[in-house]
Amino acid sequence: MRDFRKFITVFFTIGHERTLLAKKNIVASFVIKGLNIAIGLILVPLTIHYLDPTKYGIWITLSSIIGWFGFFDIGLGHGLRNRFAEALASGKHELARIYVSTAYAILSMIIGAVLFLFYIINPFLNWSLILNTGEDVVLQQELSILALVVFTFFCLRFVFKLITTILKADQRPAKASFFDLLGKMIALLLIYILTKTTEGSLLYLGIVMSSAPVLVLLLSSVWFYNGKYKAYRPSAQKIDFGKAKDLMNLGIKFFFIQIAVVLLYQTNNIIITQLFGPEQVTPYNVAFTYFGVLMMGFTIIVTPFWSAITEAWTKQELGWIKNIMQNLNKLWLVLFVIGIIMLSLSEWVYLVWIGDKVTIPLTMSFLIGTCVLINTWNSIYSHFLNGVGKIKLQLYLGIFTALMNIPLAIFLGMKFGINGVFMANVALALIGAIVYPIQYRKIIKKNARGIWKW
């Protein structure tokens, strides 16, 4: 016990101040994310039981489609994160507030326009056709209302979520993660109440799942902007559209990267729905949720280092960056071993977790697990590139792989079945796994030339 206390004392007190802050956030985030994962794992069987595998597949697919609109902030969130972190590192607090105020103003205008357009076109969208649910007129009407409700809350969440950007830029991602935990806890409670008081309703589920996070973010914004971040509270007087260029030059690159990510990974649900039916989305989602634990766990570790690397790069503390990258590579090897163990136990875990309602073949688990592991490897280097703002090569490579993914996934899906979709994901993810480490080494050694220094 004494040795353990000594280890804890050394772990949290010895090292660079930036590293110690990252350690505290990682430990806190693991606790928060652990609870988050547990709630997410409980939500899957609870939601499937409340609906049924087919309706659950419809809900997941619709959520994915709505999620495609996630790029409508045109990268402002990521642009704000870097510019805010740079302003803090330079002691320019007034500039930081201007960036915050301007980001809120621009994003509110964009999201307001998008929401207005969606209200106009939604009555003309045939959601039954989009989701391949058949000709049920009643279901079509329910889906139309559901899409409207979910998209409305999605847009509100967009704006209110900027408070989490401020926290991450200030190297406090654990607090940002806590909001997500609160939202899921509220959603879990409300869905449990739904299972006891109503029949399976997609509309009720959509209202609960989409409104809970918005409520948490709204209350959190009020709390922080009247407390710790009062100095950076958005104000109409501090809006400076002249600073929009600083946010947009970097943000627009993140914007296109976001589009690439959506096309690369969020299209799986709709491709599977169209080729194999919505009921096949359910086993994919179950397997992805299971192996997604690896991504979520590793994301906890790498997330604090984005803004920390921005600060270190601004101060040209390259030794610190090299040390962090080496440690992250070692941690990935541990993750790789955990992934193998999870694959070997996957069939047993599915049976205990979901029961026999859903069957997930081992081959599907292998391909999804492989893709997740490759993406965690890529995340090490993408966080470095994002932190230093060298993202043009990542942008072009992302667009290329995204454009290739849909036709390749459809071709391989038609040739090899549903596993062909995941084969496409793995093949394209491998490109980044080769290119990004090369770019990192060239940048950190100060010998990047041409496309490598973009």
C-alpha positions in Angstrom: 0.0 0.0 0.0 2.9 2.4 0.9 4.5 1.7 -2.5 1.3 2.3 -4.3 0.8 5.7 -2.5 4.4 6.6 -3.4 3.7 5.7 -7.1 0.6 7.9 -7.1 2.5 10.8 -5.5 5.4 10.5 -8.1 2.9 10.0 -11.0 1.0 13.2 -10.2 3.8 15.5 -8.9 7.0 14.8 -10.9 7.4 15.9 -14.5 6.7 18.8 -16.8 3.7 20.9 -15.7 2.0 20.3 -19.1 2.5 16.5 -18.7 1.2 16.5 -15.2 -2.0 18.3 -16.3 -2.4 15.8 -19.1 -2.0 12.9 -16.6 -4.7 14.3 -14.3 -7.0 14.7 -17.3 -6.3 11.2 -18.6 -7.0 9.6 -15.2 -10.2 11.6 -14.7 -11.3 10.9 -18.3 -10.8 7.2 -17.8 -13.1 7.2 -14.9 -15.7 9.4 -16.7 -15.3 7.4 -20.0 -15.5 4.1 -18.1 -18.9 5.1 -16.8 -19.8 6.5 -20.2 -18.9 3.2 -21.8 -20.8 1.2 -19.2 -23.9 3.3 -19.8 -23.4 3.0 -23.6 -23.2 -0.8 -23.2 -26.4 -0.8 -21.1 -28.2 1.4 -23.6 -27.7 -1.0 -26.6 -29.6 -4.0 -25.2 -32.1 -1.7 -23.5 -32.8 0.2 -26.7 -33.0 -3.0 -28.8 -35.4 -4.4 -26.2 -37.5 -1.2 -26.2 -37.8 -1.2 -30.0 -36.6 -4.4 -31.9 -33.6 -5.2 -34.0 -35.1 -3.7 -37.2 -36.3 -0.5 -35.6 -33.0 -0.2 -33.8 -31.2 -0.4 -37.1 -33.5 2.3 -38.5 -32.7 4.5 -35.5 -28.9 4.0 -35.8 -29.0 4.7 -39.6 -31.1 7.8 -39.1 -28.7 9.0 -36.4 -25.8 8.4 -38.8 -27.4 10.4 -41.6 -28.2 13.3 -39.2 -24.6 13.0 -38.0 -23.4 13.7 -41.6 -24.4 17.3 -41.0 -21.7 17.5 -38.3 -19.4 19.3 -40.8 -21.7 22.3 -41.0 -19.6 24.2 -38.4 -17.0 24.4 -41.3 -14.3 23.4 -38.9 -14.9 26.4 -36.6 -14.7 24.3 -33.5 -11.3 22.9 -34.3 -10.1 26.3 -35.6 -11.2 27.9 -32.4 -9.5 25.2 -30.3 -6.1 25.9 -31.9 -6.5 29.7 -31.9 -7.8 29.8 -28.4 -4.9 27.6 -27.2 -2.4 29.8 -29.0 -3.9 33.0 -27.5 -3.7 31.5 -24.0 -0.1 30.3 -24.5 0.8 33.9 -25.6 -1.1 35.5 -22.7 -3.5 37.3 -25.1 -6.7 36.9 -23.1 -8.7 39.7 -24.8 -7.9 38.1 -28.2 -9.1 34.7 -26.8 -12.5 36.3 -25.9 -12.8 37.8 -29.4 -12.2 34.4 -30.9 -14.8 32.9 -28.7 -17.4 35.6 -29.4 -16.7 35.5 -33.2 -17.0 31.7 -33.3 -20.3 31.7 -31.5 -21.7 34.4 -33.9 -20.5 32.7 -37.1 -21.7 29.2 -36.0 -25.1 30.5 -34.9 -25.7 32.1 -38.3 -24.6 29.0 -40.2 -26.6 26.6 -38.1 -29.7 28.9 -38.2 -29.6 28.9 -42.0 -29.1 25.1 -42.2 -32.0 24.5 -39.8 -34.2 26.9 -41.7 -33.5 25.0 -45.0 -34.1 21.6 -43.4 -37.5 22.8 -42.1 -38.4 23.7 -45.7 -37.2 20.5 -47.4 -38.0 17.9 -44.8 -41.7 17.5 -45.8 -40.6 16.5 -49.3 -38.1 13.8 -48.1 -39.2 10.2 -48.3 -37.6 8.8 -45.2 -39.1 5.4 -45.8 -37.2 5.2 -49.1 -34.0 6.7 -47.6 -34.0 4.1 -44.8 -35.4 1.3 -46.8 -38.3 0.6 -44.4 -41.0 -0.3 -46.9 -44.3 1.4 -47.8 -45.8 1.9 -44.3 -47.4 5.4 -44.5 -47.7 5.7 -40.7 -44.1 4.9 -40.3 -43.2 7.4 -43.0 -45.0 10.1 -41.0 -43.4 9.1 -37.8 -39.9 9.1 -39.4 -40.5 12.6 -40.9 -41.4 14.0 -37.4 -38.5 12.1 -35.9 -36.0 13.5 -38.3 -37.2 17.0 -37.7 -37.0 16.6 -33.9 -33.5 15.0 -34.0 -32.1 17.5 -36.4 -33.4 20.5 -34.4 -31.7 19.3 -31.2 -28.6 18.3 -33.2 -28.3 21.9 -34.5 -28.8 23.3 -31.0 -26.1 20.9 -29.7 -23.7 22.3 -32.3 -23.7 25.8 -30.9 -23.8 24.9 -27.2 -21.0 22.3 -27.7 -18.5 25.2 -28.1 -18.0 25.2 -24.4 -16.3 21.8 -24.7 -14.0 23.3 -27.3 -12.9 25.9 -24.7 -12.3 23.3 -22.1 -10.2 21.1 -24.5 -8.2 24.1 -25.7 -7.5 24.9 -22.0 -6.2 21.3 -21.7 -9.2 20.2 -19.6 -10.9 17.5 -21.7 -12.0 15.5 -18.7 -14.5 18.2 -17.8 -15.7 18.2 -21.4 -16.2 14.4 -21.3 -18.2 14.8 -18.1 -21.0 16.6 -20.0 -21.3 13.6 -22.3 -21.6 11.4 -19.3 -24.4 13.5 -17.7 -26.3 13.5 -21.0 -26.1 9.7 -21.3 -27.1 9.2 -17.7 -30.2 11.3 -18.2 -31.0 9.5 -21.4 -30.6 6.1 -19.8 -32.9 7.1 -17.0 -35.6 8.4 -19.4 -35.3 5.4 -21.7 -35.7 3.1 -18.8 -38.9 5.0 -17.9 -40.1 4.7 -21.5 -39.6 0.9 -21.4 -42.0 0.8 -18.3 -44.6 3.3 -19.6 -44.8 3.1 -23.4 -44.6 0.7 -26.3 -41.6 0.9 -28.6 -41.7 4.3 -30.2 -38.9 5.7 -32.4 -40.2 9.2 -31.8 -40.1 9.0 -28.0 -36.6 7.5 -28.2 -35.4 10.2 -30.6 -36.7 13.0 -28.3 -35.0 11.5 -25.3 -31.6 10.7 -26.9 -31.3 14.1 -28.7 -32.6 16.5 -26.0 -30.7 15.2 -23.0 -27.2 16.3 -24.3 -28.5 19.7 -25.3 -29.9 20.4 -21.9 -26.6 19.4 -20.2 -24.5 21.6 -22.6 -26.8 24.6 -22.1 -26.6 24.5 -18.3 -22.9 23.9 -18.4 -22.3 26.9 -20.7 -24.2 29.1 -18.3 -22.2 27.7 -15.4 -18.7 28.1 -16.9 -19.3 31.5 -18.6 -20.4 32.9 -15.3 -17.6 31.2 -13.4 -14.1 30.1 -14.5 -14.4 31.3 -18.1 -16.2 34.6 -17.3 -13.2 36.4 -18.9 -13.9 34.7 -22.2 -17.7 34.8 -22.1 -19.1 35.5 -25.6 -20.3 39.0 -26.1 -21.9 40.8 -29.0 -19.5 43.7 -28.4 -16.5 41.4 -28.8 -17.5 40.0 -32.2 -14.9 40.8 -34.7 -15.6 39.3 -38.2 -12.1 40.5 -39.1 -10.8 37.7 -36.9 -13.0 35.2 -38.8 -10.2 34.7 -41.3 -7.9 33.4 -38.5 -10.5 30.9 -37.5 -11.6 30.0 -41.0 -8.2 29.6 -42.6 -7.4 26.7 -40.3 -11.1 25.8 -39.7 -11.9 25.3 -43.4 -9.2 22.6 -43.6 -10.7 20.8 -40.6 -14.1 21.2 -42.3 -13.1 19.2 -45.3 -11.3 16.7 -43.1 -14.6 16.3 -41.2 -16.4 15.7 -44.5 -13.9 13.1 -45.4 -14.3 11.3 -42.0 -18.1 11.3 -42.5 -17.9 9.9 -46.0 -15.3 7.3 -44.8 -17.0 6.0 -41.7 -20.5 7.3 -41.3 -21.6 6.0 -44.7 -21.3 2.3 -43.6 -24.8 2.3 -42.0 -26.5 3.6 -45.1 -24.5 1.3 -47.5 -25.4 -1.7 -45.3 -29.0 -0.6 -45.2 -29.3 -0.3 -48.9 -27.4 -3.5 -49.8 -28.5 -5.8 -47.0 -31.4 -4.2 -45.2 -31.7 -2.1 -42.0 -31.7 -5.3 -39.8 -28.0 -5.9 -40.8 -27.0 -2.5 -39.3 -27.7 -3.9 -35.9 -24.9 -6.6 -35.8 -22.5 -4.1 -37.3 -23.4 -1.5 -34.7 -23.1 -4.0 -31.8 -19.6 -5.1 -33.0 -18.5 -1.5 -33.6 -19.7 -0.5 -30.1 -17.8 -3.4 -28.6 -14.5 -2.7 -30.3 -15.2 1.0 -30.1 -14.2 0.7 -26.5 -10.6 0.5 -27.7 -11.0 3.8 -29.6 -12.8 5.5 -26.8 -10.1 4.4 -24.3 -7.2 5.5 -26.5 -9.0 8.8 -27.4 -9.0 9.5 -23.6 -5.2 9.3 -23.7 -4.5 11.3 -26.8 -7.1 14.0 -26.5 -5.2 16.1 -23.9 -2.2 16.2 -26.1 -3.8 18.1 -29.1 -3.8 21.4 -27.3 -0.7 20.5 -25.2 1.2 20.0 -28.5 -0.2 23.3 -29.8 1.3 25.0 -26.7 4.6 23.1 -26.9 4.9 23.9 -30.6 4.2 27.6 -30.0 7.1 27.6 -27.5 9.2 25.2 -29.7 9.6 22.6 -26.9 10.3 19.8 -29.4 11.9 17.5 -26.9 8.7 17.3 -24.9 6.7 16.5 -28.1 9.1 13.7 -29.1 8.9 12.1 -25.7 5.1 12.1 -25.7 4.9 10.6 -29.2 7.3 7.8 -28.2 5.2 7.0 -25.1 1.9 7.0 -27.1 3.5 4.5 -29.6 4.3 2.2 -26.7 0.8 2.5 -25.3 -0.6 1.6 -28.7 1.2 -1.8 -28.6 -0.6 -2.5 -25.3 -3.9 -1.6 -27.0 -3.0 -4.0 -29.8 -2.7 -6.9 -27.4 -6.0 -5.9 -25.7 -7.6 -5.9 -29.1 -6.5 -9.5 -29.8 -7.9 -10.6 -26.4 -11.2 -8.9 -27.1 -11.5 -10.6 -30.5 -10.9 -14.0 -28.9 -13.6 -13.4 -26.3 -16.0 -11.6 -28.7 -18.5 -14.4 -29.3 -18.9 -15.1 -25.6 -19.2 -11.4 -24.8 -21.9 -10.9 -27.4 -23.9 -13.7 -26.1 -23.8 -12.5 -22.5 -24.3 -8.8 -23.5 -26.9 -9.0 -26.2 -28.2 -12.6 -26.0 -29.2 -14.6 -29.0 -31.3 -12.0 -30.7 -28.3 -10.8 -32.8 -25.6 -12.9 -34.5 -22.2 -11.4 -35.2 -19.8 -13.6 -37.3 -16.2 -13.8 -36.1 -15.0 -12.5 -39.5 -17.0 -9.3 -39.0 -15.6 -8.8 -35.5 -12.0 -9.3 -36.9 -12.4 -6.7 -39.7 -14.1 -4.1 -37.4 -11.5 -4.7 -34.7 -8.7 -4.3 -37.2 -10.1 -1.1 -38.6 -10.5 0.3 -35.1 -6.8 -0.5 -34.2 -5.5 1.1 -37.4 -7.5 4.2 -36.6 -6.2 4.4 -33.1 -2.7 4.3 -34.6 -3.6 7.0 -37.0 -5.0 9.1 -34.2 -1.6 9.5 -32.5 -0.2 11.2 -35.6 -3.4 13.1 -36.5 -3.4 14.7 -33.0 0.2 15.9 -33.5 -0.6 17.2 -37.0 -3.8 18.9 -35.8 -1.9 20.4 -32.9 0.8 22.0 -35.0 -1.7 23.0 -37.7 0.0 21.0 -40.5 -3.1 19.4 -41.9 -3.2 20.0 -45.6 -1.7 16.6 -46.5 -4.1 15.0 -44.1 -6.9 16.9 -45.8 -6.0 15.8 -49.3 -5.4 12.2 -48.2 -8.7 12.2 -46.3 -10.7 13.5 -49.3 -9.0 10.8 -51.6 -9.8 7.9 -49.2 -13.3 9.3 -48.6 -14.2 9.4 -52.3 -12.8 6.0 -52.8 -14.6 4.5 -49.8 -18.2 4.5 -51.1 -17.6 2.9 -54.5 -15.1 0.5 -53.0 -17.4 -0.5 -50.1 -20.3 -1.0 -52.5 -18.1 -3.1 -54.9 -16.6 -5.3 -52.2 -20.0 -5.5 -50.4 -21.6 -6.8 -53.6 -18.7 -9.2 -54.1 -18.0 -10.5 -50.6 -21.2 -9.6 -48.7 -21.4 -7.4 -45.7 -17.8 -8.0 -44.8 -16.7 -6.4 -48.0 -17.8 -3.1 -46.6 -15.4 -3.4 -43.7 -12.6 -4.7 -46.0 -12.8 -1.3 -47.8 -12.5 0.6 -44.5 -9.4 -1.4 -43.5 -7.7 -1.0 -46.9 -8.2 2.8 -46.9 -7.2 3.3 -43.2 -3.9 1.6 -43.9 -2.9 4.4 -46.3 -2.9 7.0 -43.4 -1.1 4.5 -41.1 1.9 4.7 -43.5 1.8 8.3 -44.5 1.2 10.1 -41.2 4.2 8.8 -39.3 6.5 9.7 -42.2 5.1 13.3 -42.1 5.5 13.5 -38.3 9.2 12.5 -38.5 9.9 15.0 -41.2 8.2 17.9 -39.4 9.8 17.1 -36.0 13.2 16.9 -37.6 12.7 20.2 -39.4 13.4 18.7 -42.8 9.9 18.6 -44.2 9.7 19.7 -47.8 6.9 20.1 -50.3 3.7 18.2 -49.4 5.3 16.9 -46.1 5.2 20.4 -44.5 1.6 21.2 -45.5 
